[in-house]
């Protein structure tokens, strides 16, 4: 199914765009594959969230996560099934857990401190397909990611006792996990790829 979508779309674009060189085709294929995986993955996760009666919370967490994910980057699974499983466990499982159990303010503060330190050390975390070779862009992304981690932490503490605090906490932790070397080691993916180019 994925191959059919990629081939059909690539052929359609190539027939309507005369100036695509090999590098452009490679970038386009990478983007289309990411789009396909994102859509199919979201459909499955939305269905699970719907069955759990957790759609609103899931959408809020997804938005919060994507805001901090943009500058922070992080782990991308190389296989679709691994991506689906990890995404479901993290993007659905963590917010579901945080809204189901009572997490004390002291625990949240500790988790926020660990997250901010992880962001300072690890963000942005690139992938072998998209190494962040431009030093200026890496620095800008680090500043943006760390600033967002601090902002999320402040909001988590300010809104403690409210649902938004728990969803912010879940989003922050998801990205903290995804930028840490642990995820890369677990799935045997290369880390700090910009150093290897």
C-alpha positions in Angstrom: 0.0 0.0 0.0 2.8 2.4 1.0 4.8 1.6 -2.1 1.8 2.1 -4.4 1.1 5.5 -2.8 4.7 6.6 -3.1 5.1 5.4 -6.7 1.8 6.9 -7.9 2.5 10.3 -6.2 6.1 10.4 -7.4 5.0 9.6 -11.0 2.3 12.2 -10.9 4.6 14.9 -9.6 7.4 14.0 -12.0 5.0 14.2 -15.0 3.9 17.7 -14.0 7.3 19.0 -12.9 10.1 19.0 -15.5 13.0 20.3 -13.3 13.3 17.5 -10.7 16.9 16.3 -10.3 17.8 13.2 -8.4 18.4 15.1 -5.1 15.0 16.7 -5.4 13.4 13.3 -6.1 15.1 11.8 -3.0 13.9 14.7 -0.8 10.4 14.4 -2.2 10.3 10.6 -1.7 11.4 11.1 1.9 8.8 13.7 2.6 6.0 11.7 1.0 7.0 8.6 3.0 6.9 10.7 6.2 3.5 12.0 5.2 2.1 8.5 4.5 3.4 7.1 7.8 2.1 10.1 9.7 -1.4 9.9 8.3 -1.7 6.1 8.7 -0.3 6.2 12.2 -2.6 9.0 13.2 -5.7 7.2 11.9 -4.9 4.2 14.1 -4.0 6.3 17.2 -7.2 8.4 16.7 -9.3 5.3 16.6 -7.7 4.0 19.8 -8.2 7.4 21.4 -11.8 7.4 20.3 -12.4 4.0 21.8 -10.9 5.1 25.1 -13.0 8.3 25.1 -9.7 10.3 25.0 -9.9 12.3 21.8 -9.9 15.9 23.2 -6.9 15.1 25.5 -5.1 13.3 22.7 -5.5 16.2 20.3 -4.3 18.8 22.9 -1.2 16.6 23.8 -0.5 16.1 20.1 -0.5 19.9 19.5 1.7 20.5 22.5 4.1 17.8 21.6 4.5 19.0 18.0 5.2 22.5 19.1 8.2 21.3 21.2 9.1 18.6 18.7 9.7 21.1 15.9 12.9 22.6 17.3 13.9 19.5 19.4 13.7 16.9 16.6 14.3 13.5 18.1 14.1 9.8 17.4 12.4 8.5 14.3 11.8 4.8 14.0 13.2 3.3 10.8 10.3 0.7 10.5 6.6 1.6 10.3 5.5 -0.9 12.9 8.1 0.3 15.4 6.9 3.9 14.7 3.3 2.9 15.3 4.0 1.1 18.5 6.2 3.7 20.1 3.9 6.6 19.0 0.9 4.8 20.4 2.7 4.1 23.7 4.1 7.6 24.1 1.6 10.0 22.4 -1.4 8.2 23.7 -0.1 6.2 26.7 1.7 8.9 28.6 -1.1 11.5 28.5 -3.7 8.8 29.4 -1.5 7.8 32.3 -1.0 11.4 33.5 -4.8 12.1 33.4 -5.7 8.8 35.1 -3.4 9.0 38.1 -2.7 11.8 40.6 0.9 13.1 40.1 2.1 15.4 43.0 3.7 18.8 42.4 7.1 17.6 43.8 7.2 14.7 41.3 6.3 17.1 38.5 9.0 19.6 39.5 11.6 16.7 39.5 10.4 15.5 36.1 10.6 19.1 34.7 14.2 19.5 36.0 15.2 16.2 34.5 13.5 17.3 31.2 15.2 20.7 31.0 18.6 19.2 31.8 18.0 16.6 29.0 17.1 19.3 26.6 20.2 21.3 27.5 22.4 18.2 26.9 20.6 16.5 24.0 18.5 18.9 22.0 18.2 19.0 19.1 18.5 15.3 18.4 18.9 14.6 14.7 18.5 11.4 12.6 20.7 9.7 10.1 18.3 10.6 7.3 18.2 14.3 8.4 21.5 15.2 10.1 21.6 18.8 11.5 24.9 19.7 9.9 24.4 23.5 10.0 25.9 24.7 13.4 23.9 28.0 13.4 20.6 26.1 12.9 21.6 23.6 15.6 22.2 26.4 18.1 19.0 28.2 17.2 17.0 24.9 17.6 18.7 24.2 20.9 17.8 27.7 22.2 14.2 27.3 21.0 13.8 23.8 22.4 15.3 24.6 25.8 13.2 27.8 26.0 10.0 25.8 25.3 11.1 23.1 27.8 11.4 25.9 30.5 8.1 27.5 29.4 6.3 24.1 29.6 7.8 23.5 33.0 6.6 26.9 34.3 3.1 26.3 33.0 3.1 22.8 34.4 3.8 24.2 37.9 1.5 27.3 37.5 -1.5 25.2 36.3 -0.8 22.3 38.7 -4.1 20.5 39.6 -5.6 21.2 36.2 -5.8 18.9 33.3 -3.6 21.1 31.1 -0.8 20.7 33.5 -0.9 16.9 33.1 -1.1 17.2 29.3 1.9 19.6 29.2 3.8 17.2 31.4 3.0 14.3 29.1 4.1 16.3 26.0 7.3 17.5 27.6 8.2 13.9 28.7 7.5 12.4 25.3 9.9 14.8 23.7 12.4 14.3 26.5 12.4 10.6 25.8 12.6 11.0 22.1 15.7 13.3 22.2 17.6 11.2 24.8 20.2 8.7 23.6 18.4 5.9 25.3 15.8 5.7 22.5 18.5 5.6 19.8 20.4 2.9 21.7 17.3 0.8 22.3 16.5 0.7 18.6 20.2 0.7 17.4 19.9 3.9 15.6 22.9 6.3 15.2 23.0 9.3 17.5 24.5 12.8 16.9 24.5 12.2 13.2 25.8 15.7 12.3 29.2 14.6 13.6 29.4 11.8 11.1 28.7 13.8 7.9 
